[in-house]
Amino acid sequence: MSAESMPEPIPQTGAQEPGRGGRGRRRKPRSTGRKALLATAWTAAGVLVLGGAGAGYLYFKLNGNLHSVDINQVLGKDRPTKIDNGSENILVLGSDTRAGTNKKLGGGTDDGSARSDTAMIVHVYEGHKKASVVSIPRDTLVDRPACTDTKGTTHPAANAVMFNEAYSTGGATCAVKSVEALTGIRMDHYLEVDFAGFQKLIDDLGGVPVTTTRAIADPQSHLDLKAGTHTLDGQQALGLVRTRHGVGDGSDLGRIQLQQAFVKALLGQVKNVGVFSDPKKLYDLADTATKAVTTDSDLGSVNSLVDFADGLKGIDARHMTMVTMPVQYDPANPNRVLLEKSKARLVWDALRNDRPIPASAKGTATGEAGGVVSG
């Protein structure tokens, strides 16, 4: 957890595409860099329906597990107008802090900071029967707006910086501020999960079945899978959603393609594992999930999360569209990407108006890992 979280138009304000154009080129794999974990709204909240039966001690124990951030109070009124069309927008982040149990899982040094190498905007459509998920590449160069963290420290605006630096600079509130500036869309909720929580959640589920069309070997993420069908345990699942060198072009875009495929497999497992007929498994999942997540204050209680999860239970992989924010490779640096402004506008307009994301809203940069993993 981050320290602060304890107890179809481009935006009118904030980030715009950095002023560098030109035709991108394929990125070179990087030998270093922080890796991300995967989190989805359903993974974090979907198992919390135990709250309906978890009266007394169990309820208070689960409630005591939760950590939240008062996004609304810190950001105040300087935000996009809330869209009142029955839809919801949730910013889901994966935090790769090296503190505590995450150090062993993530490797590297605990320098007191963290990144949000996995970022997804989950748009739940009116009626809550379908959703679109837009992944934001961590290496996208953006103009980060000035923001204030939960400790009251104001961080000045910065131009042409990596998107994931917003979280490392000012935590959850700066991440939300940056996403709202980038999209022009207000985030109704915030969910964050860390390495240890993600791994344990997968183990509590009994693993997640996936099929790989080719071998994936990446010593940096400790993943070694042959082509074929596997039931991934927590460590393997964490390795899969963190890998960027084991398959594709070695870029973050390829990693996003693997993450998106794993999300769909995970959703199927949550629905098929039969947790609702096994009280112990259900409690273990709820206990893990409430310890693993940081939420906005509106979701900072078991009752609120139960209501939130209940509104998502009708959505499965068949009714979910997953895309990557349209980007192109930066011609000045093959390890960075730039927003494709006109195509991104199609995405944000679609979400703002509660419409499907058009097929034409696809970036020129791809990670070349599509189709490698399926549920």
Disulfide bonds with the S-S distance in Angstrom:
Cys147-Cys174 1.92
